[in-house]
Amino acid sequence: MRAVIQVVSSASVTVEERTVGEISGPGLMVLLGVTVDDGPEQADALVQKIVNLRILGDEQSALELNAPVLVVSQFTLYADVRKGRRPSWSKAARPEQSEPLYEYFVEQLRNQGLDVATGEFGAMMDVALVNSGPFTLVIDSDELAAPRRA
């Protein structure tokens, strides 16, 4: 799994002029991509990393501040652009695999006691946010499992 995490003061998702999810911060905007090799273990590791990162005000975590989170599915995070001019999506999980993992990820965030809003899986969405800082991180679950080099 791959997540782009942004610290926000507000964020919202609109589908066909209808707001489907929104938060006011400080909080986190999470764009979530699922690859063909992902499962619940990767989701659990990513949730634990995200909720405990000390990236909000006064070096506090989302869990410590009970900060809201907006999660949007983003299969394009697994685009392969090494060849040609058209991205390949071969590493991105198909909807029948990625949607249940996306839902599982959201549920695990909620199980931490956080207020979690979402986009609409598979829809064409307009995402609006005010990035605080700006502060943006990219986290890949494969890298969480790898040993840290000195």
N, C-alpha and C positions, 0 to 999 in steps of 0.2 A: 504494500500500500504506500501511496505517496500523498503527503498533505502539504499544502501551502497554507501557512498560518499567518494571519495578520492581526495585530492588535488594533482594535477599532473603538471609536467613540459611538458609532452607529453603523448598522448594516441592514440591508433589506433585499428581498428577492421578489420580483414581480413576474407573473406569467399571464400573458394576455390582459394586461392592465389591471390585474388583480394581485394584491400583495399576499403572498403565500407564507412568508416568514420574515420576521424582523426582530432586531435586538437594539437596545440602546446600552451603551457601555459605561465604564470600560468593559470590553469583552473581547471575544475572539471570533474571527471569521475563518472558517476552515473549508478549503477546497479539497475534496477527497477523490483520489484516483485509485482504482482497484486493478491489479494485474492478474493474469491468468494463474499465477502461482500462489495467490493470497487465500487465506482462510481466517478463522476466528483468532488464531494465535497472533497473527500479524495485527489484526484489529485491536486486540487486547493490549499489545505492546505499545501501539501508537496512542491509544487512549491514555494509558498511564503516563506516557511521556508528555503528551499535550497538557493534561490537567495539572501536572506537577511542575511544568516549566515555570521558573520564576521570571516572567517576562512582563508582568503588569506593574502598575505603580508600586513604588517602594520595594521592588524586587519580590513581589508576591505572585503566587500562582493563581490560576483560575479557580482551583479548588479552595484556596485560602480566602479568596475574595468572593466566592460564590458568583463568579462572573458568568454572564450569559454567553452562549456559543451559537453561531449560525453555521450550519454544515450544508454544503452544496456539492453534489456529485459532479465530478469533472473528469471524464474519461480521457480528455485531451492531455492530461498530465503524463500519459504514457505514449505520446506521439514519438515516433522515430523519424527524424528529419535528416538522417545521414545521407540518404540518396535522393536525387531528383528534387523536384519542387513540390511534390504532394506528400504530406505526412502519411506514414504507415501507422495503423492502429493495431498491429498484430499482437502487441504485448498487453493491450487493454482487455480486461475481461468483458465477455459478452453480458448483456443485461440480465440474463437468467442466473449468472453467477454473481455479478457485481451488485445488483439491487439487494439481495438478501444480506450481503456483507455490509453494504452501506447502511441498511436498516439496523443490523447488529451493532455497528459502530455507534450509531446515534443512540441506541438503547443503552449501550455500555456507558456513554457519557451521561445519560439521564440517571443511570444507576449510581453514579457518583454524586447525585443530588443537584446537578446543574440544570439550569433552565436552558433547553436546547430547542432552537427553531431550525427549520430545514427549508430547502428548496423543494422542487417537485421533480422527482427522478425522471429522467428521460425527456423532460420538457425543454423548450426553448425559453431560457430565463434571462431576465435583465437583472443584474446584480449591481447594487449601489452600496458604497461604503465610504466611510471617512476613516482612513488609516492614520492612527496616532503614532507619531514619531517622525517619520514613518518607520514602522517596524514590521518586517516580513521574514519568515523562516520557511525553508523547505526541509521536510523530514521524510525520509524513506525508511520503511520498516526493515528493509534488508540491511541498512547501515546500522540500525539499532542492535542487530544481532551480531554484527562484525566486531572483532576485538579492536580496541582503540590503540592507535599507533602513537608512539611518543614523539 
